[in-house]
């Protein structure tokens, strides 16, 4: 059974940091590129960052470039998102998933950036 379990969200002040984790199971994690997505209140889901499976090449949305870092640990079937210099507009529920041929979404982890 495919599972995506996100964690690490919470309340952060502007300029602060959070590290999100997504533990996966039920599919061969190491062969698939993975992404983090987010959905802000009242908005659609958007792609935040992606990481390739082998060379671990990364790509980022312009809105997070230079502030967020995606990484992965294939042995732990886990993908991470280090978020620095957080802004109020980063407030959203964050999800991980494959880059293509998406599997069922997890519950996400909520991030609120506010003073």
Helices and strands as residue ranges (DSSP letters): E 3-7, E 10-12, E 18-25, G 29-31, E 34-39, E 45-51, E 58-60, E 68-73, G 74-76, E 78-83, G 88-90, E 92-98, E 109-113
